[in-house]
Amino acid sequence: MTVPLTLVGSPGSPYSRKLRAVLRYRRIAHRWVQRGSAQDVGIPRPAVALIPVLVLPSADGGAPEAAVDTTPLIRRLETMVAERSVIPADPVLAFLDALIEDYADEWLTKAMFHYRWTFPEDIAKAGAVLPRWARIDLDNSAIAPLTEQFCSRQISRLGVVGSNATTRPVIEDSYRRLLRLLDAHLTERPFVFGGRPASADFGLFGQLSQLAHFDPTPAAIALAEAPRVWAWVDVVEDSSGIEPGPDDWIPRDPLPDTLSALLAEVGRVYAPFLIANAAALERGDDEVRLEIDGRPWTQRPFPYQGKCLKALRDGYAALDGADRRAVDVILGGTGCEALLR
């Protein structure tokens, strides 16, 4: 890129960290602007007030465009810059990559939000640090009301992401399993799909940048049970020094057993939720009720995750017949095959 892009985000936002890590790995020139800081002025605003915001040059030379949503933005960057791709060249692997990235963005984030806004030590740290990132120079008297407002707002949203007394054991057990499964997979290769990072790595990294490195309760779990994963987060944070090669992607056949186990975790927890959520949205229900891992789960329906299921099914339908059959074989028995019916 000849003109640096502008990325507006926050260190406490897993999606901001995800997209910044992609830009760093791909060596795409950019400037980082902390949302709410003195530098966050004169920057185009997106239609939906989310972070991160990536400000992109207009294709026709007009006004710059402010865009959100990391998954489509990663694919859009692939059309702008060919080098150092984060999408596996094999269409089957690319589909599996998208599936794991979606799990990280939409399921693992439940653990991130749950730990940060449920446990007193985690709430205290988040309340003390997150408001200060935007205005590091504000005195304590000015920060205090901001901290109270911020914490109250975030805690009130726990139910939106699905964290409640019923779902707590499912979320916490799933987080610990993810740590163990990823740790086992990384013993054979440095990234999910081989010797170079894919979009799935950045999705997992974004959530783990908070879970494993910032929030005290899940960070202690990660360090005690999966120190390799704890270290891996630092590696993915800035992987610009890696020199990828075309043979760095793993072959689809045979797929490593450790990757199949990771896909089985996606099928164990995320697939049933996505399907039940989509059904609740279609019926117009006010609540999603199902069993996940043999235990009850209840939360409000989440419209965006209905779109996620459609995107996965569209991606599967776009594969040619042979590649769809290969995906069917790989996902058979993992629980993920139910997503594609």
N, C-alpha and C positions, 0 to 999 in steps of 0.2 A: 504494500500500500504506500503510495507517495504522500498522502495526507493522513496524519494520524487520526484514528477514530477516537471518539470520546466515550468512555465507559463510566456511567454514574452509578454508584452503588455504595455498599457499606461492608466493612469487614465482618459484621455479625450476620450478614445475609448469605446463606449457603449458595444461593443462585448467583449472587455477585461474585463470590469466590470461584464458583464453577466457571463462569464465562471469562473472568480475568485469567484463570489458569489456562484456558483454551487459547486466548490471545497470546499469552506468554509462550506456550509451547509452539504455536504456529508462527511465532516471530512476526506477528502483525502489529505494526506501529499503532500505539494508542496512548492516551493519557487517562489516568485514573482520577476521578473527581468524587470526593466523599459527599454523599447526599446530605444537604442541609448545611454544608460548610460555606465559608466565605467565597469559595471558588465556584459554588453551584449557582451561578448567575448567568443569564443570557443563553442558557442551554435549552433547546427545544424540549417541550414536555410531550409525553405520549398521551394518547386518548385515555388510557387506563393508568392510574397513578400507581405503578409498581416499580420495584427495582429488581435487577439492574435495568438500566436504560442504555442502549447502545445507539449512539448518534452516528448515522451513516450518511455518506454523501449521496445526493440525489443523482439518479442515473441520467437525467436530462439537464443537469447543471442548475437546477432550481434550489430551493431551500433544503437544508439538511433534514433528514428524517429521523425521528426518535422512535426506536422500536424496542419492544419487550418480548419476553418469552424465550428462554435460553435454548430450548430444543430446536425450534425452527430457525433461530438465529445462527446456531452452529451449522445447520444445513445451508443457510444462506451464505455464510462465510465460505463454505466449500465452493460455491459458484463464483465467488469473487477472487479467491486465492487458491490455486491448485496445489501448491507445495505443502508438505507436512500435513497431509489429510488426517483427520481423526475418525474417518468412516472406513471400515474394512472394505477392501476391493471386492471380496466375495459377497454376492448379494445375500447369501444365507447368513454369513457372519454379521453382515450389516443389519439384518433383521434382528438377530439375537442381541446385537449391540444396542439397538433402539429399545428392545424389550427391557434390558437390564437398566438402561438409562432411565426409562420411564418408572421402573420400580424404585430406583433411588430418588427420583424427583418427587414421586407421589406417595410412596409408602414409607421409605426411610425418613422422610421429612416428618412423619407422624412421631417417630421417636425423638427427633431433634426438638420439636415443639413441646412434646410431653416432658422430657427431662428438663428443659430450660425453664418451664413455667409451672412445674409441679413441686419440685423440691426446694425447700427454703434456701439452702446454700447456693443453688443455681440461680434462683430468682434474685438473690442479693447481688451476686456477681454481675448478672445481666443488667440489673437496674443501675448498678454503679458505673458500669463501663459503656454500655451501648449508647446512652444519651450523650456521653462525652465525646464520642468519635466525631460527631458533627461539629461541635464547638468546643474544642479542647481548652479554649481560653476562658470559658465561662466559670465564674466563681461558684462555690458550693451552694450559696443561697439561691442562685438562679437555677442550678441544676436540680435541686430538691423537688420542686413541683413537677418538673419535666419527668423525673424518674418515677414519681408516683403515678402520673398520667399514663406513661408508657407501660409500666408494669400492669396497671389495672386493665388497660386496653388489651394487652396480649393475653393475660390470664383469662379474660372473658371470651377469648377466641379458642380456648382449648377444645370446647365441644365441636367447633366447626371442623377442626382437623381430625377429630375422632378420639381425643384423649379424655377418658372419664374413668370412674371407678370400675366399670365393667370391662373396659378394654385394656386397662393398665397391664395385667399380666401377659396378654397377647403381645402388646407392644414391647415390653421389656424382654421377654423371652426371644422374640424375633430379633431384636438388636444384638443380643448375645450370640445367637446362632449366626447372624451375618458376620460378626467379627471372627468367629471360628472358621466359617467357610471361606471367607476372603483370605484369612491368614494361611489356610491350607493351600489355597490356589496360588498364592504369591510365593510359596516355597519353590515352585518350579519355573516361574517366569515373573518378570517385574510388573506386568500389567495384565488386565483381564483377558485380552485377546492376543497376547504375545509380548514381543519386545518393544512395542511402542504403544503409547496411550491411545485409546479410542474414546468416543463420547461417553461410553458407559463408565470409564475410569473417572472422567470429570464429573459425572453425575454423582457417583459414590463419594468422590473427594469432597464435593460441595457440602454434602450433609455431614461427612466425617470431619471436615474442618471445624465444625462446631461441636459435634458429639465427642470426638476423640481428643480435641485440642483446646476447646474453650470452656465448655460447661463442666463443672467439677465432677458431678456424679457419673455421667457416662464416660468422661475422660479417664477417671480412675479405673473404671471397668475395662476400658480399652487397653490401658497401660498394663494392668494386671493380667488380662486374659489373652491379649493379642498385640504384644509390643511391635511385631512386624507391621501390623496395620497402622499403629501409631506412627512408626517411622515412615511408612509409605505415604502418609498424608503430606509430610514435609517434601518428599520427592516430587509428588504431583503438583504441589504448590507452584513450583517453577521448574518445569522440565525443558526449558529452552535449550539446554546444553545437549540434549539427546539428539543423535544423528540417526534418524530412522532409515531403514532400508526396505525394499519391496518384499523381502522374505521374512520380515519381522512378524507378520500376521500368522497365527496358528492355522493349520489346515482344518477343514470342517470334519474330516474323517481320518482318524478317529478324533472325536472331541475329548479333551481331557476329562477324566472322571470328576475332578474338582470343579470344573465349569458346569458339568451336568448337575452336580450337587447344588451349586449356586442357583441354577435355573429351577431346581426342585423347590428351593426356598421361595422363589418368586411365585411358583405355582401353589405353594402351601398357604401363603398368606395374602399375596396381592391379587392373584387371579380371582379367587372367590369374592373378594371385596369389590373388584371392578365390575364383575358380572352382576352382583346384587345391587350395587350402586346404580348401574345402568337400568336395571329393571325397576328400581324405585323411582328413578327419574321419569321413566316411560309411563308409569302408573300415576305419577303425581303424588307419591307418598311423601309424608313429612319426616319419615324415619327409615333408615336402612337397618334391617335386622337379619342376622345370619349367624352361623357358626364358623369360626376361623380356628383351625388347629384344635377342633373339638371343644371350643369354648365360645361363649356368646360374645357377639360384637353388635354394638348399636351406636349409630351416629346419624346426624342429618345428611341427606343426600348432597353430593358435591358435583355441581354441573360440569366443572372443568374436567373432572376425572371421567365423566361420560364421554367427553371429546377425546380423552386419551385412549379409551377403549376403541373408539371408532378409528382413530389414527393407526392403532396397531393392526386392526382388521384391514384397513385400506392398504397398509404396507404389505401385509401378507397376500392380499388379492393381487397386488401389483407384481408379485414374483411370477416367473414363468412356471410351467407345470412341474418341471424337474426340481426346481428350487423349492417349490411348495412341498413336494413330497419329501425332500431332504429335511425341511423344517419339521414336518409331521413326524418323521422318524426321531429326530433329535428331541423334540418336546414330548413325544409319547411317554406317558407315565410320570411326567413331572408335575402334572396339574395345570401347566400352562396351555396345554392343548385345548382346554375348555374355553380359553379366550377366543379361539379362532373358529368356533362352531357357529 
